[in-house]
């Protein structure tokens, strides 16, 4: 059974977060799951996750949500330090 989920994030930093996640999104699927990151507009980031089984699905969801969280934290850190273009 294939398990799928889509997550949509609304943030003014969507393009920056998407840029940091693109290498993960563009890599070839390995194992039992895959995910991709898409920018819908300047304020909307979408993540789609697919997995062959529930265990792989849970792991992939945790990984992608954590990657989004880390990317957002890094954007905020660089903004505070004045080292980003936004």
TISESE-481749 format. One record per atom (N, C-alpha, C): x, y, z. Coordinates in Angstrom, 1 decimal, padded with zeros to 4 digits. Atoms other than C-alpha are relative to their C-alpha. Layout:
% TISESE-481749
KEDREN / xx / yy / zz
KEDREN / X / Y / Z;
...
END
This chain:
% TISESE-481749
KEDREN / xx / yy / zz
KEDREN / 000.8 / -001.2 / 000.0;
KEDREN / 000.0 / 000.0 / 000.0;
KEDREN / 000.9 / 001.2 / 000.0;
KEDREN / -000.7 / -001.2 / 000.0;
KEDREN / 001.3 / 003.4 / -000.9;
KEDREN / -000.6 / 001.0 / 000.9;
KEDREN / 000.4 / -001.1 / -000.9;
KEDREN / 001.1 / 006.2 / 001.7;
KEDREN / 000.5 / 001.3 / -000.5;
KEDREN / -000.4 / -001.3 / 000.5;
KEDREN / 001.1 / 009.8 / 000.7;
KEDREN / -000.5 / 001.1 / 000.9;
KEDREN / 000.4 / -001.2 / -000.8;
KEDREN / 000.9 / 013.2 / 002.4;
KEDREN / 000.5 / 001.2 / -000.7;
KEDREN / -000.4 / -001.3 / 000.5;
KEDREN / 001.1 / 016.8 / 001.3;
KEDREN / -000.1 / 001.0 / 001.2;
KEDREN / -000.1 / -001.1 / -001.0;
KEDREN / 002.1 / 019.7 / 003.6;
KEDREN / 000.2 / 001.3 / -000.7;
KEDREN / -000.1 / -001.4 / 000.6;
KEDREN / 001.6 / 023.4 / 002.7;
KEDREN / 000.4 / 000.9 / 001.1;
KEDREN / -000.5 / -001.0 / -001.0;
KEDREN / 003.5 / 026.1 / 004.6;
KEDREN / -000.1 / 001.4 / -000.7;
KEDREN / 000.1 / -001.4 / 000.5;
KEDREN / 002.7 / 029.8 / 004.2;
KEDREN / 001.0 / 000.8 / 000.8;
KEDREN / -001.1 / -000.8 / -000.6;
KEDREN / 005.7 / 032.0 / 005.0;
KEDREN / 000.6 / 001.0 / -001.0;
KEDREN / -000.7 / -000.9 / 001.0;
KEDREN / 007.3 / 035.1 / 003.4;
KEDREN / 001.4 / -000.6 / -000.4;
KEDREN / -001.3 / 000.5 / 000.3;
KEDREN / 010.5 / 033.0 / 003.5;
KEDREN / -000.1 / -001.3 / -000.9;
KEDREN / 000.2 / 001.2 / 000.8;
KEDREN / 009.1 / 030.2 / 001.2;
KEDREN / 001.1 / -000.2 / -001.0;
KEDREN / -001.0 / 000.3 / 001.0;
KEDREN / 011.6 / 030.8 / -001.6;
KEDREN / 001.3 / -000.3 / 000.6;
KEDREN / -001.3 / 000.3 / -000.7;
KEDREN / 014.6 / 030.7 / 000.8;
KEDREN / 000.0 / -001.4 / 000.5;
KEDREN / 000.1 / 001.3 / -000.6;
KEDREN / 013.4 / 027.6 / 002.5;
KEDREN / 000.0 / -001.1 / -001.1;
KEDREN / 000.0 / 000.9 / 001.1;
KEDREN / 012.6 / 025.9 / -000.8;
KEDREN / 001.4 / -000.2 / -000.6;
KEDREN / -001.4 / 000.1 / 000.5;
KEDREN / 016.1 / 026.7 / -002.1;
KEDREN / 000.9 / -000.9 / 000.8;
KEDREN / -000.8 / 000.8 / -000.9;
KEDREN / 017.6 / 025.1 / 000.9;
KEDREN / -000.4 / -001.5 / -000.1;
KEDREN / 000.5 / 001.4 / 000.1;
KEDREN / 015.5 / 021.9 / 000.4;
KEDREN / 000.1 / -000.6 / -001.3;
KEDREN / 000.0 / 000.5 / 001.3;
KEDREN / 015.8 / 021.6 / -003.3;
KEDREN / 001.0 / -001.2 / -000.2;
KEDREN / -001.0 / 001.2 / 000.2;
KEDREN / 019.0 / 019.3 / -003.2;
KEDREN / -000.6 / -001.3 / 000.5;
KEDREN / 000.6 / 001.2 / -000.5;
KEDREN / 017.0 / 016.8 / -001.1;
KEDREN / -001.1 / -000.4 / -001.0;
KEDREN / 001.1 / 000.3 / 000.8;
KEDREN / 014.0 / 017.1 / -003.4;
KEDREN / 000.4 / -000.5 / -001.4;
KEDREN / -000.5 / 000.3 / 001.3;
KEDREN / 016.1 / 016.7 / -006.6;
KEDREN / 000.8 / -001.3 / 000.0;
KEDREN / -000.8 / 001.3 / 000.0;
KEDREN / 018.0 / 013.6 / -005.5;
KEDREN / -000.9 / -001.2 / -000.3;
KEDREN / 000.7 / 001.2 / 000.3;
KEDREN / 017.0 / 010.2 / -006.7;
KEDREN / -000.6 / -000.7 / 001.2;
KEDREN / 000.6 / 000.7 / -001.1;
KEDREN / 014.6 / 008.3 / -004.5;
KEDREN / 000.8 / -001.2 / 000.4;
KEDREN / -000.7 / 001.2 / -000.5;
KEDREN / 016.4 / 005.8 / -002.4;
KEDREN / -000.9 / -000.7 / 001.1;
KEDREN / 000.8 / 000.7 / -001.0;
KEDREN / 014.8 / 003.1 / -000.2;
KEDREN / -001.4 / 000.0 / -000.3;
KEDREN / 001.4 / 000.2 / 000.2;
KEDREN / 011.1 / 003.0 / 000.3;
KEDREN / -000.8 / 001.2 / 000.0;
KEDREN / 000.7 / -001.2 / 000.0;
KEDREN / 010.2 / 006.6 / 000.3;
KEDREN / 000.6 / 001.1 / -000.9;
KEDREN / -000.6 / -001.1 / 000.7;
KEDREN / 010.6 / 009.8 / -001.6;
KEDREN / -000.8 / 001.3 / 000.3;
KEDREN / 000.7 / -001.3 / -000.3;
KEDREN / 009.7 / 013.5 / -001.1;
KEDREN / 000.5 / 001.0 / -001.0;
KEDREN / -000.4 / -001.1 / 000.9;
KEDREN / 009.7 / 016.6 / -003.1;
KEDREN / -000.5 / 001.3 / 000.5;
KEDREN / 000.3 / -001.3 / -000.5;
KEDREN / 009.6 / 020.3 / -002.4;
KEDREN / -000.4 / 000.9 / -001.2;
KEDREN / 000.4 / -000.9 / 001.1;
KEDREN / 007.8 / 022.8 / -004.6;
KEDREN / -000.4 / 001.4 / 000.6;
KEDREN / 000.4 / -001.4 / -000.4;
KEDREN / 007.3 / 026.6 / -004.4;
KEDREN / -001.2 / 000.3 / -000.8;
KEDREN / 001.3 / -000.3 / 000.7;
KEDREN / 003.7 / 027.5 / -005.3;
KEDREN / 000.0 / 001.5 / -000.4;
KEDREN / -000.1 / -001.5 / 000.3;
KEDREN / 004.2 / 031.3 / -005.0;
KEDREN / 000.9 / 000.6 / 001.0;
KEDREN / -001.0 / -000.6 / -000.8;
KEDREN / 006.3 / 033.8 / -003.1;
KEDREN / -000.3 / -000.3 / 001.5;
KEDREN / 000.3 / 000.3 / -001.4;
KEDREN / 004.5 / 032.8 / 000.2;
KEDREN / -000.3 / -001.4 / 000.3;
KEDREN / 000.5 / 001.4 / -000.3;
KEDREN / 003.7 / 029.1 / -000.2;
KEDREN / 001.0 / -001.0 / -000.5;
KEDREN / -000.9 / 001.1 / 000.2;
KEDREN / 006.0 / 026.1 / 000.1;
KEDREN / -000.9 / -001.3 / 000.2;
KEDREN / 000.7 / 001.3 / 000.0;
KEDREN / 004.6 / 022.6 / -000.6;
KEDREN / 001.0 / -001.2 / 000.1;
KEDREN / -000.8 / 001.2 / -000.1;
KEDREN / 006.1 / 019.3 / 000.4;
KEDREN / -000.9 / -001.2 / -000.2;
KEDREN / 000.8 / 001.2 / 000.3;
KEDREN / 004.8 / 016.0 / -001.0;
KEDREN / 000.9 / -001.2 / 000.4;
KEDREN / -000.8 / 001.2 / -000.5;
KEDREN / 005.9 / 012.6 / 000.6;
KEDREN / -000.8 / -001.2 / -000.4;
KEDREN / 000.6 / 001.3 / 000.4;
KEDREN / 005.3 / 009.1 / -000.7;
KEDREN / 000.9 / -001.1 / 000.6;
KEDREN / -000.8 / 001.1 / -000.5;
KEDREN / 006.3 / 005.8 / 000.9;
KEDREN / -000.8 / -001.3 / -000.3;
KEDREN / 000.6 / 001.3 / 000.2;
KEDREN / 005.7 / 002.1 / 000.3;
KEDREN / -000.6 / -000.6 / 001.2;
KEDREN / 000.6 / 000.6 / -001.2;
KEDREN / 005.0 / 001.2 / 003.9;
KEDREN / -000.1 / 001.1 / 001.1;
KEDREN / 000.3 / -001.0 / -001.1;
KEDREN / 003.9 / 002.9 / 007.1;
KEDREN / 001.3 / 000.4 / 000.8;
KEDREN / -001.2 / -000.3 / -000.7;
KEDREN / 007.3 / 002.7 / 008.8;
KEDREN / 000.8 / 001.0 / -000.8;
KEDREN / -000.8 / -000.9 / 000.8;
KEDREN / 009.1 / 004.4 / 005.9;
KEDREN / -000.8 / 001.3 / -000.2;
KEDREN / 000.8 / -001.2 / 000.1;
KEDREN / 006.2 / 006.9 / 005.6;
KEDREN / 000.3 / 000.9 / 001.3;
KEDREN / -000.2 / -000.7 / -001.3;
KEDREN / 006.6 / 007.9 / 009.3;
KEDREN / 001.4 / 000.7 / 000.0;
KEDREN / -001.3 / -000.5 / 000.0;
KEDREN / 010.3 / 008.3 / 008.9;
KEDREN / 000.2 / 001.1 / -001.0;
KEDREN / -000.1 / -001.0 / 001.0;
KEDREN / 010.0 / 010.3 / 005.7;
KEDREN / -000.7 / 001.3 / 000.5;
KEDREN / 000.7 / -001.2 / -000.5;
KEDREN / 007.4 / 012.7 / 007.2;
KEDREN / 000.8 / 000.7 / 001.1;
KEDREN / -000.8 / -000.6 / -001.0;
KEDREN / 009.6 / 013.2 / 010.3;
KEDREN / 001.2 / 000.7 / -000.6;
KEDREN / -001.2 / -000.6 / 000.6;
KEDREN / 012.6 / 013.9 / 008.1;
KEDREN / -000.3 / 001.3 / -000.7;
KEDREN / 000.4 / -001.2 / 000.8;
KEDREN / 010.9 / 016.4 / 005.8;
KEDREN / -000.5 / 001.1 / 000.9;
KEDREN / 000.4 / -001.1 / -000.9;
KEDREN / 009.2 / 018.3 / 008.6;
KEDREN / 001.1 / 000.6 / 000.8;
KEDREN / -001.2 / -000.5 / -000.7;
KEDREN / 012.4 / 018.5 / 010.5;
KEDREN / 000.9 / 000.9 / -000.9;
KEDREN / -000.7 / -000.8 / 000.9;
KEDREN / 014.2 / 019.8 / 007.4;
KEDREN / -000.6 / 001.4 / -000.2;
KEDREN / 000.7 / -001.3 / 000.1;
KEDREN / 011.6 / 022.5 / 007.0;
KEDREN / 000.3 / 000.9 / 001.2;
KEDREN / -000.3 / -000.8 / -001.2;
KEDREN / 012.0 / 023.5 / 010.6;
KEDREN / 001.4 / 000.5 / 000.1;
KEDREN / -001.4 / -000.4 / 000.0;
KEDREN / 015.8 / 023.6 / 010.4;
KEDREN / 000.2 / 001.2 / -001.0;
KEDREN / -000.2 / -001.1 / 001.0;
KEDREN / 015.7 / 025.7 / 007.2;
KEDREN / -000.7 / 001.3 / 000.5;
KEDREN / 000.7 / -001.3 / -000.5;
KEDREN / 013.2 / 028.2 / 008.8;
KEDREN / 000.8 / 000.6 / 001.1;
KEDREN / -000.8 / -000.6 / -001.1;
KEDREN / 015.4 / 028.5 / 011.9;
KEDREN / 001.3 / 000.6 / -000.6;
KEDREN / -001.2 / -000.6 / 000.6;
KEDREN / 018.5 / 029.1 / 009.7;
KEDREN / -000.3 / 001.3 / -000.7;
KEDREN / 000.3 / -001.3 / 000.7;
KEDREN / 016.7 / 031.8 / 007.7;
KEDREN / -000.2 / 001.1 / 001.1;
KEDREN / 000.2 / -001.0 / -001.1;
KEDREN / 015.6 / 033.5 / 011.0;
KEDREN / 001.4 / 000.4 / 000.6;
KEDREN / -001.3 / -000.2 / -000.5;
KEDREN / 019.2 / 033.2 / 012.3;
KEDREN / 000.8 / 001.0 / -000.9;
KEDREN / -000.7 / -000.8 / 000.9;
KEDREN / 020.7 / 034.7 / 009.2;
KEDREN / -000.6 / 001.4 / -000.1;
KEDREN / 000.6 / -001.3 / 000.0;
KEDREN / 018.2 / 037.5 / 009.2;
KEDREN / 000.4 / 000.9 / 001.2;
KEDREN / -000.4 / -000.7 / -001.2;
KEDREN / 019.1 / 038.4 / 012.8;
KEDREN / 001.4 / 000.5 / -000.1;
KEDREN / -001.4 / -000.4 / 000.1;
KEDREN / 022.8 / 038.4 / 011.9;
KEDREN / 000.2 / 000.9 / -001.2;
KEDREN / -000.1 / -000.9 / 001.1;
KEDREN / 022.1 / 040.5 / 008.8;
KEDREN / 000.8 / -000.6 / -001.2;
KEDREN / -000.8 / 000.6 / 001.0;
KEDREN / 023.6 / 037.9 / 006.4;
KEDREN / -000.8 / -000.6 / -001.1;
KEDREN / 000.8 / 000.5 / 001.1;
KEDREN / 020.7 / 037.2 / 004.1;
KEDREN / -000.5 / 001.2 / -000.8;
KEDREN / 000.5 / -001.1 / 000.9;
KEDREN / 019.2 / 039.2 / 001.2;
KEDREN / -001.4 / 000.4 / 000.3;
KEDREN / 001.4 / -000.4 / -000.3;
KEDREN / 015.7 / 039.3 / 002.6;
KEDREN / -000.1 / 000.7 / 001.3;
END
